[in-house]
Amino acid sequence: MPRLDHINIDVSDGPRMVRFFAEVLGAEDGVRPPFDFPGHWIYVDGHPAIHLNVATRQHDFPRGMVNHVAFGVYEFEPTKARIEAGGWPYRITGIPDSEIGQFFVEGPEGLLLEVQFRRERPKDV
């Protein structure tokens, strides 16, 4: 079955983005091959799921090249506590007619991160 292997994001402040993923997802900055450019590999559940390239942003560099990145499924309370402890702005929503709830968390440099959680399925009326 195909699965998301990783996402690659150009960032100007690598350490700040690493902290964001650590605080929101509980992810860790991990081992990265010795490329000839700076960056970080962020590990989620032991897998290098997020590759950050540290790049100099130009004024014409398009913001929002990545609309959002989604990870799931996490437990609601611990996830909410991590997001709030980091002071990251967020909103909570959900996928209609499903058990999936969503945090949409605003990260550094305009990144929007979706973190999914299980919720009770709406009861039929």
Residue pairs with C-beta under 8 A, 6 or more apart in sequence:
4 49
5 49
6 48
6 49
6 50
6 51
7 49
7 50
7 51
7 66
7 69
8 51
8 52
8 53
9 17
9 50
9 51
9 52
9 53
9 66
9 69
9 111
10 52
10 53
10 55
10 57
10 61
10 65
11 17
11 52
11 53
11 54
11 55
11 108
11 109
12 54
12 55
12 56
12 57
12 109
13 54
13 108
13 109
14 38
14 39
14 40
14 52
14 54
16 108
17 40
17 52
17 107
17 108
17 109
17 111
18 29
18 40
18 42
18 52
19 86
20 86
20 88
20 107
20 108
20 111
20 113
21 27
21 42
21 44
21 50
22 28
22 29
23 82
23 83
23 85
23 86
23 88
24 79
24 82
24 83
24 86
24 88
24 105
24 107
24 113
24 115
25 44
25 71
25 74
25 82
25 113
25 115
26 82
27 42
27 43
27 44
27 49
27 50
28 42
28 43
29 40
29 41
29 42
29 43
30 41
30 42
30 43
30 48
31 41
31 48
32 39
32 40
32 41
32 48
32 51
37 53
37 54
38 53
38 54
39 51
39 52
39 53
39 54
40 51
40 52
40 54
41 48
41 50
41 51
41 52
42 48
42 49
42 50
42 51
42 52
43 49
44 50
44 71
49 71
50 69
63 109
63 110
64 110
66 111
67 112
68 104
68 111
68 112
68 113
68 114
69 111
69 112
69 113
69 114
70 113
70 114
70 115
70 116
71 113
71 114
71 115
71 116
72 100
72 114
72 115
72 116
72 117
73 100
73 116
73 117
73 118
74 115
74 116
74 117
75 117
76 101
76 117
76 118
76 119
79 103
79 115
79 117
80 103
83 90
83 103
83 105
83 115
88 105
88 106
88 107
89 105
89 106
90 103
90 104
90 105
90 106
91 103
91 104
92 101
92 102
92 103
92 104
93 101
93 102
93 104
94 100
94 101
94 102
94 119
95 101
95 102
97 122
98 121
99 118
99 119
99 120
99 121
100 116
100 117
100 118
100 119
101 116
101 117
101 118
101 119
102 114
102 115
102 116
102 117
103 113
103 114
103 115
103 116
103 117
104 112
104 113
104 114
105 112
105 113
105 114
105 115
106 112
107 113
